[in-house]
Amino acid sequence: MKTLIIEDEQFAADLLADLIRGVRPEAELVGVLGSVEEAVEWLRLHQAPDLIFCDIHLSDGSSFDIFRQVEVRCPVIFTTAYNQYALQAFKVNSIDYLLKPVKREDVAAALRMYDESRQHYVAAGLGNLQGLLQTLQAPAQRPLRSRFLVKAGPSIKVVQLPEIAYFQAEDAVVFLVTHEKKRYIVNFTLDQLEEQLDPQLFFRANRQLLVHITAVREVKPYLKGRLYLLLSPATAEDVFVSSSRAAAFKHWLDS
């Protein structure tokens, strides 16, 4: 059984590899990839493995971006530390998942499911995967926000969605930045905010920035297929979209 691991945390990848070998000593690990970009390139250049273990949140975006860019003709078992909404989607679409921290019994159960379903995967599994992507992307099923309550000195202020230019992560703090250059701390991670906001209005440009479409002033091609963004208001640091996210970003901007 040839297995590919897509996981950006080295410790988690090593642990998963050890668990797989412990349950299936004959398993051959053909690669460990840490980003969307790496995974897309690997899958385009190599024959599909028998099975992929794939984390949802990678160093340069969501693992679902992989499946938008390249056809994956093998079973996928997702790993996640995130919310119950995603877990329910996996159940509905009959694709197994492992909830972090991953345990030996979880891997064993997932591999038993793989054994039982692999004969029918090409016929049924790919449709399930596409259904999963559609379910996770469907705006109607997301708890979309229209405003945020933020602390402004001794007061509480309501910030409406059209006022927001972007959310920016700095160290362990996430700031809401308005078009008027006001900055407010919000008690959410960018991953959490992605799930709460309309994907037609907000795009995860990189690990530090979740951008409202009205904040994008100009887009310039950059080295190695990346995009350089000019935002309003401007950020202190240069903003780039990786080559693996560039096509999705341009589609979002033009849709």
Secondary structure, 3 states (H helix, E strand, C coil): CEEEEECCCHHHHHHHHHHHHHHCCCCEEEEEECCHHHHHHHHHHCCCCCEEEEECEECCEECHHHHHHCCCCCCEEEEECCCHHHHHHHHHCCCCEEECCCCHHHHHHHHHHHHHHHHHHHHHHHHHHHHHHHHHHCHHHCCCCCEEEEEECCEEEEEEHHHEEEEEEECCEEEEEECCCCEEEECCCHHHHHHHCCCCCEEEEECCEEEEHHHEEEEEECHHHCEEEEECCCCCCCEEECHHHHHHHHHHHHC
